[in-house]
């Protein structure tokens, strides 16, 4: 069904329900950054500040329009915002419970997200500028308990058991199901302390990784998908996508698609 044939509310719900790679593959026209750039900075931003605040709201609003705006908290749009709307939001007076309070500088960071995605500023909307910087003292905490994460890891292991590895002669659907299960398993194994290093970066950390350390690992995901597509390896691409979605669950951005 063409999006032009349905109402705005349906289009909004459709985009809100899209996976992150679908959204990145169809970035709104107002976003001037590449999909790999957007994902890299989004992932690290969530690792620093979490998914429950104005900064995360800014990302969701720019990419989908399916939430209140991050500064003025006006109602959700029926589409991603246009560039003038984004820049106006970035300059608007913030709607705050107490006009002098901005906990954690969230409104300021939200403004930076709006300006960076449209190319209005060059500085990254992050507390730390580089993807290799792990020295974050105030990174976000996991919104899930360790028990909940381990339960999700068990679900991923069961999914991998249902969809074991198969070679190139197997049906595409079987190979893709394996790739999806393996991606989630690889990331959650590291988070649970069952794997020694990050699935994309190969970095080792002391003990279980922090959410910020996980974000630094997964921020490579969209670049990995691009390379996998270039060499015609859809199973590798779907594994990368699964890792990205598993991270979004870990940070509290989305439900886990398992």
C-alpha distance (Angstrom), angle and dihedral (degrees) to the residues before:
residue distance angle dihedral
X1 . . .
X2 3.77 . .
X3 3.82 116.3 .
X4 3.78 87.5 -132.0
X5 3.81 89.4 66.0
X6 3.79 96.9 58.4
X7 3.77 134.1 66.3
X8 3.80 125.1 -94.7
X9 3.80 94.4 -106.3
X10 3.81 90.7 55.0
X11 3.81 90.9 47.6
X12 3.80 90.0 51.1
X13 3.80 93.2 50.8
X14 3.80 90.4 45.6
X15 3.79 93.1 54.3
X16 3.80 91.9 43.4
X17 3.81 89.0 55.4
X18 3.81 95.2 48.2
X19 3.79 118.9 111.4
X20 3.77 117.1 -108.7
X21 3.81 94.0 -105.8
X22 3.80 91.3 52.5
X23 3.80 88.8 52.2
X24 3.80 92.7 47.3
X25 3.81 91.3 47.3
X26 3.82 88.6 55.1
X27 3.78 102.1 37.8
X28 3.81 114.4 178.2
X29 3.79 114.8 -99.6
X30 3.80 90.8 -113.7
X31 3.81 91.0 64.2
X32 3.80 109.2 86.9
X33 3.81 97.7 -178.5
X34 3.79 124.0 93.9
X35 3.83 120.1 -104.4
X36 3.81 90.6 -109.3
X37 3.80 91.5 51.1
X38 3.79 93.0 47.7
X39 3.79 93.5 49.5
X40 3.81 93.9 45.2
X41 3.79 93.4 53.0
X42 3.82 94.9 37.8
X43 3.81 92.3 52.9
X44 3.80 93.2 48.6
X45 3.79 91.3 44.7
X46 3.81 90.8 54.5
X47 3.79 90.0 46.5
X48 3.79 90.3 53.9
X49 3.79 100.9 40.3
X50 3.80 107.5 14.5
X51 3.79 130.3 -129.7
X52 3.81 98.1 -80.0
X53 3.78 106.7 79.4
X54 3.78 147.8 56.6
X55 3.81 94.7 -72.9
X56 3.79 93.3 56.6
X57 3.80 88.5 43.5
X58 3.81 88.8 56.3
X59 3.79 91.7 54.9
X60 3.79 93.3 47.6
X61 3.80 92.9 45.8
X62 3.80 94.5 50.1
X63 3.80 93.7 45.8
X64 3.81 100.1 40.8
X65 3.80 112.8 4.3
X66 3.80 85.8 -140.9
X67 3.80 97.4 123.4
X68 3.80 138.6 47.5
X69 3.79 115.5 -70.0
X70 3.81 112.1 -93.6
X71 3.82 102.2 -125.3
X72 3.81 106.9 31.8
X73 3.82 95.8 23.9
X74 3.79 92.1 -135.5
X75 3.81 118.6 165.4
X76 3.79 121.9 -73.1
X77 3.79 117.0 -86.2
X78 3.79 124.2 -127.8
X79 3.82 89.3 -121.1
X80 3.80 141.4 16.7
X81 3.81 109.6 -66.6
X82 3.79 121.7 -100.0
X83 3.79 120.7 -117.1
X84 3.85 95.8 -100.1
X85 3.81 89.4 50.6
X86 3.80 91.7 50.4
X87 3.79 93.5 49.4
X88 3.80 91.6 45.3
X89 3.79 89.5 52.2
X90 3.79 90.0 50.0
X91 3.82 90.2 55.4
X92 3.80 97.8 40.4
X93 3.78 126.1 108.5
X94 3.77 110.2 -97.1
X95 3.78 122.8 -112.5
X96 3.80 103.3 -129.9
X97 3.77 133.7 166.8
X98 3.79 86.6 -128.0
X99 3.77 112.8 22.6
X100 3.79 94.1 -138.7
X101 3.80 96.8 49.9
X102 3.79 126.4 87.8
X103 3.83 106.3 163.6
X104 3.78 110.9 -140.8
X105 3.79 92.3 -9.1
X106 3.80 88.9 -78.7
X107 3.80 95.8 151.7
X108 3.80 91.0 49.3
X109 3.80 91.1 50.2
X110 3.82 90.4 46.8
X111 3.79 89.1 54.6
X112 3.80 89.5 51.4
X113 3.82 91.0 52.2
X114 3.80 90.9 52.2
X115 3.80 92.6 48.6
X116 3.81 95.4 43.4
X117 3.81 96.8 49.4
X118 3.80 90.8 53.5
X119 3.81 93.2 46.0
X120 3.79 92.9 -113.6
X121 3.82 90.9 127.4
X122 3.78 130.9 24.4
X123 3.80 100.2 -152.3
X124 3.80 113.5 99.1
X125 3.83 114.9 -110.9
X126 3.81 90.6 -123.5
X127 3.77 137.2 108.0
X128 3.81 87.5 -130.3
X129 3.78 121.4 38.5
X130 3.79 105.9 -151.8
X131 3.82 131.6 62.3
X132 3.82 90.7 -131.8
X133 3.81 94.9 55.9
X134 3.80 108.2 108.5
X135 3.80 96.4 165.1
X136 3.78 98.7 106.5
X137 3.77 114.2 141.8
X138 3.80 95.7 -177.6
X139 3.79 103.2 40.3
X140 3.79 118.2 150.0
X141 3.79 121.2 -85.1
X142 3.79 123.0 -125.6
X143 3.81 108.6 -92.0
X144 3.82 89.2 -150.8
X145 3.79 126.2 69.2
X146 3.77 119.7 -114.5
X147 3.79 88.2 -109.6
X148 3.81 91.2 55.6
X149 3.80 91.3 48.9
X150 3.80 91.7 49.3
X151 3.80 90.3 49.2
X152 3.80 89.4 53.1
X153 3.80 89.4 48.6
X154 3.81 88.6 54.2
X155 3.81 89.3 52.1
X156 3.79 90.0 51.5
X157 3.80 91.0 50.7
X158 3.80 90.3 51.0
X159 3.81 90.0 49.9
X160 3.79 90.0 52.0
X161 3.79 90.0 49.2
X162 3.81 89.7 53.3
X163 3.80 91.0 47.6
X164 3.83 107.7 37.6
X165 3.76 124.8 -176.3
X166 3.80 115.6 -73.7
X167 3.79 132.0 -178.7
X168 3.79 129.6 -116.3
X169 3.82 92.2 -82.7
X170 3.82 91.4 66.7
X171 3.82 121.6 94.0
X172 3.79 113.1 -81.2
X173 3.81 91.7 -120.4
X174 3.82 90.9 58.2
X175 3.80 92.7 49.4
X176 3.78 92.1 47.4
X177 3.82 91.9 49.5
X178 3.80 89.3 53.0
X179 3.82 92.1 48.2
X180 3.79 91.5 51.1
X181 3.81 93.5 49.1
X182 3.80 92.3 45.2
X183 3.80 93.6 51.7
X184 3.80 93.9 54.8
X185 3.80 91.2 42.9
X186 3.80 93.4 51.0
X187 3.80 94.4 52.3
X188 3.80 96.7 41.4
X189 3.81 91.8 46.7
X190 3.81 88.8 59.4
X191 3.80 93.2 45.6
X192 3.81 90.1 50.1
X193 3.79 92.7 49.5
X194 3.81 93.9 -111.5
X195 3.82 94.3 114.2
X196 3.81 123.3 50.1
X197 3.80 99.7 -140.5
X198 3.78 144.3 27.3
X199 3.82 114.4 -82.4
X200 3.82 95.6 -128.5
X201 3.79 106.1 27.8
X202 3.80 100.3 31.0
X203 3.81 88.5 -137.8
X204 3.77 119.0 154.3
X205 3.78 121.9 -144.6
X206 3.77 134.4 -172.1
X207 3.79 107.6 -94.0
X208 3.77 120.9 -28.5
X209 3.81 114.1 -11.7
X210 3.77 121.2 -103.2
X211 3.78 118.5 -122.9
X212 3.79 89.3 -104.4
X213 3.81 91.2 52.5
X214 3.80 89.0 51.4
X215 3.79 90.5 50.4
X216 3.80 91.2 53.3
X217 3.81 88.7 53.7
X218 3.80 97.9 46.8
X219 3.81 95.5 42.6
X220 3.83 85.9 86.0
X221 3.80 91.7 63.2
X222 3.79 101.7 99.0
X223 3.80 92.5 46.7
X224 3.80 87.6 51.9
X225 3.79 91.4 51.3
X226 3.80 90.8 51.6
X227 3.81 91.6 51.8
X228 3.82 91.8 46.3
X229 3.78 90.6 51.9
X230 3.81 91.5 49.0
X231 3.82 91.6 56.5
X232 3.82 93.9 40.8
X233 3.82 97.3 -112.2
X234 3.83 106.4 141.2
X235 3.82 93.8 168.4
X236 3.80 90.7 58.7
X237 3.80 90.2 46.2
X238 3.82 92.8 51.8
X239 3.82 90.1 48.5
X240 3.81 88.8 55.6
X241 3.79 90.8 48.2
X242 3.79 91.0 50.8
X243 3.81 90.9 51.6
X244 3.79 89.4 52.4
X245 3.80 92.7 49.5
X246 3.82 91.4 46.3
X247 3.80 89.0 54.0
X248 3.81 91.3 50.6
X249 3.80 88.0 54.5
X250 3.80 91.8 47.6
X251 3.79 91.5 53.4
X252 3.82 93.6 44.8
X253 3.82 97.1 -111.8
X254 3.81 97.6 119.2
X255 3.78 144.8 -0.3
X256 3.80 118.0 -86.4
X257 3.84 110.1 -101.6
X258 3.80 97.3 -142.8
